[in-house]
Amino acid sequence: MYFSRSSTLQNSKSEGFDMENAINPAQKPRKRRSRSDKIGRLMYNQQLLKRVLREVGEVKLMQRTILAGLKDFFHFEKPMIERAACVDEVDCEILQLLFEAGAPGVLPKDLAAKLQRFNLNRHKVSRRILRMNKRLKKELGERVAERRGWHWALTSFAYEVWGETSKNGC
């Protein structure tokens, strides 16, 4: 029997012959390299860490934005302010002494004298207060202390929080 070449190609196409359905393909499928194999495991982990930290920063920014918008409806308490502004017991002691000083405030050298056991001078006291202000400003949009001349005093926001806590007996 005589078949022409064109009729054979037509028959093979009509039967649905496909290379993908063949039992033994001519070439093995290429094994894809993972991203960590391409750039190295350390670099991949660093990129992953940067991406996660960026996303965490975005979540914190969103949280601060929501908190700033609803600030009038929140009731802040002393532990929340201390957690946001203070990093150690020295900062907490400074805030307590500022509260006891009242509206006129207190000089940094007097604060340093009262905190002599922590070995602070007036410059370190002022720097600590500025850092507490920066942390609370970033977190809640408020400051904890302000300058009144040469003196440091609690802001009205912080004084209300400490005053309400004192009334409640905490």
Beta strands, then each sheet from edge to edge (+ up, - down):
strand 1: 145-148
strand 2: 151-154
sheet 1: 1+ 2-
end
